Amino acid sequence: MKTSVELTRDSILSKVRQEDIFERYLGIRPEFDTQFTNPLREDESPGCRFYVKSGRIRFIDFSRGWNWDCFDVVMFAHPGYSYHQALVKIAVDFGINMNYVLERTDRIVPNPVVRRGSFFKGGRRITFMKKKFTDRELTFWRRYGIDRETLELYRVSSVRSAWIQYPDGTKKVAHSQKYPEMCFCYDLGWGNRKLYFPERRRGRFLQNTSKVVEGYLQLPEGGEFVVITKSYKDVMSMRGFDLWAIAPSSETILLPEKFMSRIISSFDRVFTLFDNDLPGKRATIKYRNIYGTTPLLFPSDMEKDFSDNYFSQGLQFMVDLVLSVKEKYL
């Protein structure tokens, strides 16, 4: 006869720390001396904080009136979960009382945790007015294998006007409808935005933070493999080939150890695909030496990145190339 310990808040907390539960499902490890944006909803003002009451860590969102413990976070992040299902989810994910839990896993609604971006603590903001994509703009994206559905998935908007707002309240025009140049906004989640001006030779990007992993918002909880690549455009271009990818805001930025440990533990294999130039090669070597990633590079007689190769080589060439790489490594 199987024996089991009753699954309760106290039995969970006897095995796992509140801080670890918050970090796993909220995406933030509790700090008590700063304020954050809420990573589980659209939130541009850092008006949330952690505090302790009666030995329990709580996360408060002043603007919504939410005052959560770690179990409330799990229920909110998984719409439809009951309190018991939240306990079961934590127990499964942290390996607690598995004999007990496995008899009840069919009761868990398979809703994914809302993905997290990076969180800003104040600073300049990007605001914008969006408009419908023009035929010219959609043609531009289709050159790289990116259709309207992919743009919607990755929260890319066509921009009519945009502004940079600074902490002192002043505003600066970043783009105006008076100018014919194309401008797009990458909404990377929770206040993190990036303006892209593809027709400019210089200053093609304006962003309000460099501490964001582009494409992480759409990334599944885990899988067979993931690619760390150069740009958001490459991330979107790869999605058309059923490839999941993420990108630091620059090749020169090494993703931190805590983040990479989460990625490495969630995916069977982690590849890098940076530009075949000096900065790209340096980034490739860094990731391989520090994190053990599998390096990929386009040959020197081809374009340097995925999206540009799609444009120059065509769909069928890229289909064959992706299949050959999968056959070699997977």
N, C-alpha and C positions, 0 to 999 in steps of 0.2 A: 504493500500500500504506500502510495506516495505521501510524503509529508511536506508541508509548506508553511512558511511564515506569512502571516497576514500582511497584505500589501497596504501600507499606510504611509502618511507623510513622515512619521517618525522612523519607520523601518527603512524608507528611502534615504533619509538624511543621516541614518547611522552608517550608510555605505558610501554616500557621495556628498560632496560639499555643495552648499547652495551656490557658491561662486561658479562651480563647474557647470551646474545646470543653467544658470543665467548665460554663461559664455557660449554654451552649445546651442541654445535655442533663441537667445536674444541677439547674440553676436557681439556682446560687450561684456568684458569682465568687470565686475563692480569696482568702481572707484568712488570715493566719498568726498572728493574735493573739487569736483568739476561738474559741469552740466553738458548734456548731450542732446542731439536730435533723437527722436524715437525711430529706431531702425525697422519697426514693424508697421509703419504707415508713412504716407507722404508728409514730411515735416521739414520745414525750412528754418525753424527757430530753435536754438538749443535750450529748450525749456524743460528738460527731464533730468532727474538725478536719482542717485541711490541714497538710502538711509537705512538705519537699523532700528527696529522697534521690537522689544521683548525677545531679543536674540534672533529675530528673523530679518533677513535682508529684504528690502522692498524697493521697487522701482516705481517712481511717481512721474506721471505726465500731467503737468499742471493744466495745460490747455484743454485736455479731454477729461480731466478728472479721474484718470485711471491710477490706481494704487495697487500694484501687483506684487505678489510673492513669486517665487520661481515657478510654482505650479500653475499660477494664472497665466504666466508667459507661455507655457507649453500649450494650454488650451486656446489661447488667442492665436498662436502661430499655426495651430492645426484646427481650422474651423470645423465645428461639429463634435470635437472631443468632449467627453464628459470628464469629470474630475478623476474617476477611476481609470479611464482610458489614458489620461495624462500620466498617471502613476505607472501604468503598464508600459507606456512609451518610454519613459525614463528608465524603467527597469530593464527593458529590452536593450536600449541603446548603451547602457552602462554595465550590462551583464549581471544584474542583480536578481537572485531567486529565479533562475531560468526555468526550473522544473515547473514552478507555479505559473510563470508567465506564458510559457509555450502553449498551455492549455487554453489560453484566452486571447492569443494574438489575433484570431479571426474577428475579434470584436473591435479592433482598431481600424478606424477609417483611414485609408492610405492617402491622406492629404500631406503634401510636402511642407516643410518649414518654409516660411517666407524668406527669400534669400536676402542677405544683408549686403550693403555696400560699405563704404567707409563713412565715418561720421565726423562732421565738422563741429567745432566748438565756438563758432563765431568767425567773423572775417568777411571778406567781400562775397557778394552774392551775384549770381547771374539771373536776371529776369528777362522774359521775352514774350512776344506775341507770335503765335504760330499761324500758319496759313496752309491751305491745301497744297500738296505737291503739284508742281507743274509738270507737263510732259517732258520738258527739258531736264528737270531734276530727276525724274524717274528713269529717263534714258541714261543719265550719268551713272546712277547706281546699278542699272542693269549691265553696264559694261563690266562690272566686277561680280556678276552673278547674284546680286542682291535685289530681291523684289520687294514690293510694298509690304507683304506680310512679314518679311524679315525685318524691315524697318520698324514696323509696329511692335514686333516682339522685342526689339532692342531699343525701343523708345527713342527713335530718331524723328525729329520734327523739322519741317521746313519753316524757316524763321522769316517773319515780316520785319520785325524790329527787335533789338535786344539792347540791354543796358547792363553795365557793371555798377553795383551799388556797394559803397564802402562803409565800414563800421561807423564813420562819423555822419552817415546819412546822405552824403553827396552821391550823385549819379553821373555816370559818363556813358554816352552813346557808344555802343559797340558795333551796331549795325542799324541801318535805316532802310526803309523801303524805297527811298529816293535812289539808292544805288542798285544797279542791275546785277551785281555779283551774287552768286549763290551763297547761302548761309544756312547751315544746319545746326541744330542743338542736339547733343547727346545727353539725354537725361539718365544719368548713371545711378540715380536713387538718392532720396533723402537730402536734397540740397546740393548734391554734387552734379555739376553741369559743365559741359564743354562745348564751345562753339567751334565749328569747322567751316573754314572758308576755302574750298578746294581750288578756286581759281587764282588764289594769291600765290606769288612766288615766295614771299616772306610773311611771317606772322599768320600762318594758316590756322593756328589754334589759340583760343583764349579759354582758360579754365579757372575755376575758383579753388581747386585743390589738386595737388599731385598725389595725395594719399588715397588713391582709389584704384581698385582692380577692375578694369573694364571688362564687362561680360560676366562678372561674378554673380550679378543679380539674376541672370537667366540660367546659370549653371545648375545641373541636377545635383542631388546629394552625393552621388557617386556613380561609378561606371567602369567600363573597360579601360578607357584612356581619356586624357585631356591634353591639349596643346597650349603651351605658353608661347604667345607670339608677339609681334611688334605693335599692332594697332587694332583699334576697334573695327576699322574697315576690314581688316584681315579676319577678325573674329566673325564678323557677319558673313563674309564671303565663304568661310569654311562651313558655316552652318548649312549652306545649300548642299553640302556633301555629307551631311549627317555627322559632322565633326563638331565636338564641343571644344571651345577655346576661350582663353582669357588673355588679357594683356595688361602689363603695368603701364602707367601713363608715359613711360619712356624706357627705351632699352637700357639706359644707364641706371635705372632704378632696380635694385635687387629686391625681390619680394621677401618680406621678413620671415624668419624661421618659424614663428608660431603659425602664420598663414600657410606656409609651405608644408608644415607637418600635417595640417588638416587636409590639404590637397593630396599629399602622398598617401595618407591613410585611407582616403575615400576613393581613389582611382588606382586601378591595377598597374597602369603605366603612365608616366608623365613625360611628354616630349617637349622640346623647345624648337621653335622655328623662327629664328630672327633673320635679319638681312645678312646676305653674304658680303659684308664689308667689315672694316676693322671694328667699329663699335658692336656690330652684331656678333662677330666671332668672339670678341671679348666677353660679351654677355653669355654666349653659348658655353664657353669654357667655365665661367663662374658658376652657372647653374649646374653643370655636369659635376664639377669638382666639389661643390658644397652640398648639393641635394641629390646627386646621382641620377639626374634626368637623362633622357636619351636625346642626343642632338640630331637635328635635321637641318640641312642647308640646301638651297637651290644651287645648281652648278653655276660657275662663274660666267658662263655664256648665256644665262637666262636672266630674267628680271629678278630683283632681290627679294620680293615678298610674294605672298600667295595671291592677293587680289590683282596685282599688276601682271602676274603670270596668267591669270584667268583672262585678263584683257588682251594680252599679246598672243597667247597660245590657243585660247578657245576652250569651250566646254569639254569636248571629247578628250582632248589632251589631258585636261585636269582630272577627268574621271579615271582615265587609264593610270595616271600618275598616283592618284590616291589609292587605287586598288593595288598597285604594285608595292606601295609602302606598307599597306595593311598586310599583304601577303608575306612581306619580309619580317615584320616585327610582331604581328599579332597572331 
